[in-house]
Amino acid sequence: MGMRVESAEERLERLEQQVDLWRNENDHQAVREQVLRQRLDEQLANNRRCVEQLAAAEQRIGHLAKLQAAVRELHEATLPADVLTAIKEIVANLIGCEEMGIYARRPRRRARAARRDRRRRRPRGHRGSAIVSIRSI
């Protein structure tokens, strides 16, 4: 009946075309794989950056929480010693230095009045207003 038998040359040509198609598909697959690996590397680098930013943000939040607690203590302080302690904590958190010198001094504009007051002999326990100057050691 009409069954056609393929010649060896035709079969060889068909198989060579099929091999060429498979090779092309394999090349395309390799290119796609390379693109995907590159995207994966970019995503991993982006992920590392995000993790570093998150760690820095968490560190900053912790620092700010300490500072907020110190400021709250400063606002709640009623005794001069408590105020001094709160100021020390705030400076230590902001500057990162545990050793500091805190000096109280009168404002310049009141210097003449202070000299007059010394002449009047104020009582020993009385203290005037002061400016606090902080210097890191």
VMD Tcl script that draws the C-alpha trace (Angstrom):
set ca {
  {0.00 0.00 0.00}
  {1.34 3.45 0.32}
  {3.90 3.00 2.98}
  {6.95 4.95 2.14}
  {10.31 3.77 3.31}
  {12.73 6.49 4.25}
  {16.09 6.30 2.64}
  {19.22 6.29 4.73}
  {20.23 9.73 3.46}
  {16.85 11.22 4.31}
  {16.93 9.64 7.73}
  {20.46 10.90 8.35}
  {19.44 14.42 7.30}
  {16.37 14.33 9.57}
  {18.43 13.12 12.53}
  {21.06 15.81 11.91}
  {18.31 18.46 11.92}
  {16.97 17.03 15.14}
  {20.45 17.11 16.72}
  {20.85 20.74 15.60}
  {17.52 21.62 17.24}
  {18.59 19.91 20.48}
  {21.94 21.72 20.41}
  {20.22 25.07 19.90}
  {17.81 24.30 22.71}
  {20.72 23.30 24.95}
  {22.56 26.57 24.11}
  {19.43 28.58 24.92}
  {19.03 26.65 28.13}
  {22.64 27.45 29.11}
  {22.06 31.16 28.40}
  {18.85 31.15 30.47}
  {20.66 29.36 33.28}
  {23.47 31.94 33.20}
  {20.95 34.81 33.33}
  {19.15 33.17 36.25}
  {22.43 32.64 38.13}
  {23.31 36.29 37.59}
  {19.91 37.40 38.89}
  {20.31 35.08 41.89}
  {23.73 36.62 42.68}
  {22.23 40.12 42.43}
  {19.36 39.14 44.73}
  {21.76 37.61 47.26}
  {23.89 40.79 47.25}
  {20.73 42.88 47.65}
  {19.62 40.63 50.51}
  {23.01 41.08 52.25}
  {22.68 44.87 51.92}
  {19.18 44.74 53.39}
  {20.38 42.62 56.32}
  {23.21 45.10 57.00}
  {20.78 48.03 56.83}
  {18.38 46.25 59.16}
  {21.15 45.56 61.67}
  {22.23 49.21 61.53}
  {18.64 50.37 61.96}
  {18.12 48.06 64.95}
  {21.34 49.37 66.50}
  {20.18 52.95 65.93}
  {16.76 52.17 67.47}
  {18.46 50.74 70.55}
  {20.64 53.84 70.81}
  {17.62 56.12 70.47}
  {15.68 54.14 73.08}
  {18.53 54.64 75.57}
  {18.63 58.32 74.74}
  {14.86 58.67 75.15}
  {15.05 56.98 78.56}
  {17.85 59.35 79.62}
  {15.89 62.39 78.42}
  {12.83 61.17 80.32}
  {14.96 60.83 83.44}
  {16.22 64.38 82.88}
  {12.68 65.72 82.66}
  {11.63 63.81 85.77}
  {14.71 64.77 87.81}
  {14.02 67.06 90.73}
  {17.38 67.01 92.51}
  {20.54 68.56 91.03}
  {22.39 65.23 91.43}
  {19.68 63.47 89.41}
  {19.92 66.13 86.70}
  {23.69 65.71 86.59}
  {23.37 61.92 86.28}
  {20.85 62.29 83.43}
  {23.12 64.77 81.63}
  {26.05 62.36 81.97}
  {23.96 59.54 80.44}
  {22.82 61.71 77.56}
  {26.35 62.86 76.77}
  {27.69 59.31 77.07}
  {25.03 58.09 74.61}
  {25.51 60.93 72.13}
  {29.28 61.22 72.18}
  {30.10 57.70 73.28}
  {32.49 58.90 75.97}
  {32.13 57.81 79.59}
  {34.69 60.29 80.93}
  {33.75 63.94 80.83}
  {34.05 67.12 82.81}
  {30.92 69.11 83.63}
  {31.45 72.68 84.77}
  {28.82 75.10 86.03}
  {29.44 78.79 85.51}
  {27.49 81.98 85.65}
  {26.50 83.67 82.42}
  {28.72 86.62 81.41}
  {25.92 89.15 81.46}
  {25.43 88.50 85.14}
  {29.12 88.83 86.01}
  {28.79 92.37 87.31}
  {25.71 91.47 89.33}
  {27.59 88.48 90.75}
  {30.47 90.73 91.87}
  {27.98 93.05 93.54}
  {26.29 90.08 95.21}
  {29.62 88.82 96.57}
  {30.11 92.17 98.22}
  {26.67 91.86 99.86}
  {27.60 88.48 101.38}
  {24.84 86.17 100.19}
  {24.03 83.19 102.39}
  {26.28 80.16 101.75}
  {23.56 77.78 100.49}
  {22.24 80.11 97.80}
  {23.18 79.33 94.21}
  {22.47 81.52 91.19}
  {21.53 80.36 87.73}
  {24.28 78.57 85.83}
  {25.25 77.48 82.35}
  {26.49 73.93 82.14}
  {29.48 73.38 79.93}
  {30.50 69.83 79.07}
  {33.93 68.89 77.81}
  {34.95 65.38 76.81}
  {38.18 64.26 78.45}
}
mol new
graphics top color blue
foreach p $ca { graphics top sphere $p radius 0.5 }
foreach p [lrange $ca 0 end-1] q [lrange $ca 1 end] { graphics top cylinder $p $q radius 0.2 }
display resetview
